[in-house]
Amino acid sequence: MAILDEVQKQVESMDAEALKAEFARIMAERETRKAKQVEYNTKPEVKAKRLEYTKAKMAEYKADPVKFAAMQSSRKEYMQRPEVKTRQKEYRDKRNLQIKAILARAKELGVELSA
């Protein structure tokens, strides 16, 4: 649990103002990432391009059973790449630990944080 130790050390040395600032930074980063993803996902040209590409590729692959089987196999491999899943999980875990540690420290200090 090296990540937990690292996070706790950082948080234990923070005073009330630093806790508020760090919590606000984490929440702002979370909202920024979420907004960017939503913006990208809702762009009409992105949706249309994705749909057009998918329809064309599916028609191409359905015409050739060998290609279709290869596509299904490679798609499954891509979606299950361990290094990608590991990186994403580590990032999420660290961020969640930071939030929990900040909230616990804020409670100790009697500081109220707003999300």
C-alpha positions in Angstrom: 0.0 0.0 0.0 2.7 2.5 -1.0 0.2 4.8 -2.5 -1.9 5.0 0.7 1.2 5.8 2.7 2.3 8.5 0.3 -1.2 10.1 0.3 -1.5 10.0 4.0 1.9 11.6 4.5 0.9 14.4 2.1 -2.4 15.0 3.8 -1.1 14.8 7.4 1.2 17.8 6.8 -1.6 20.0 5.4 -3.4 22.7 7.4 -7.0 23.7 6.9 -6.4 26.1 4.0 -4.2 23.6 2.2 -6.8 20.9 2.6 -9.5 23.2 1.2 -7.3 24.1 -1.7 -6.3 20.5 -2.5 -9.9 19.3 -2.3 -11.1 22.1 -4.6 -8.3 21.3 -7.0 -9.2 17.6 -7.1 -12.9 18.3 -7.6 -12.2 20.9 -10.3 -10.0 18.4 -12.1 -12.7 15.8 -11.9 -15.3 18.2 -13.3 -13.0 19.3 -16.1 -12.3 15.8 -17.2 -15.9 14.9 -17.1 -16.9 18.1 -19.0 -14.3 17.4 -21.7 -15.5 13.8 -22.1 -19.2 14.8 -22.3 -18.3 17.6 -24.8 -16.4 15.2 -27.0 -19.1 12.5 -26.8 -21.9 14.9 -27.8 -20.2 16.5 -30.8 -22.5 15.7 -33.8 -19.5 15.4 -36.2 -17.8 12.9 -33.8 -21.0 10.8 -33.4 -21.7 10.9 -37.2 -18.1 10.0 -38.1 -18.0 7.1 -35.5 -21.4 5.8 -36.8 -20.4 6.1 -40.4 -17.1 4.4 -39.8 -18.7 1.6 -37.8 -21.4 0.9 -40.4 -18.8 0.8 -43.2 -16.4 -1.4 -41.3 -19.2 -3.8 -40.2 -20.4 -4.1 -43.8 -16.9 -4.8 -45.0 -16.2 -7.4 -42.3 -19.6 -9.1 -42.6 -18.8 -9.7 -46.3 -15.6 -11.6 -45.3 -16.1 -14.1 -42.5 -12.3 -14.4 -41.9 -11.9 -10.7 -41.5 -14.9 -10.6 -39.2 -13.5 -13.3 -36.9 -10.1 -11.4 -36.8 -11.9 -8.2 -36.0 -13.8 -9.7 -33.2 -10.6 -11.2 -31.7 -8.6 -8.0 -32.0 -11.4 -6.0 -30.5 -11.6 -8.3 -27.5 -7.8 -8.1 -27.0 -7.9 -4.3 -27.2 -10.7 -3.9 -24.7 -8.9 -6.2 -22.2 -5.4 -4.8 -22.4 -4.1 -5.2 -18.8 -1.7 -2.2 -18.9 -4.5 0.2 -19.8 -6.9 -1.1 -17.2 -4.1 -1.1 -14.6 -3.2 2.5 -15.3 -6.8 3.6 -15.1 -7.4 1.7 -11.9 -4.2 3.1 -10.3 -5.2 6.7 -11.2 -8.8 6.2 -9.9 -7.6 4.5 -6.7 -5.0 7.2 -5.9 -7.6 10.0 -6.5 -10.2 8.3 -4.3 -7.6 7.7 -1.6 -6.7 11.4 -1.7 -10.3 12.4 -1.3 -10.9 10.0 1.6 -7.7 11.1 3.3 -8.5 14.8 2.8 -12.0 14.3 4.2 -10.7 12.4 7.2 -8.0 15.1 7.9 -10.6 17.8 7.5 -12.9 16.1 10.0 -9.9 15.9 12.5 -9.3 19.6 12.1 -13.0 20.5 12.2 -12.9 22.0 8.7 -15.9 21.8 6.4 -15.2 21.1 2.8 -17.7 21.8 0.0 -17.9 19.6 -3.0 
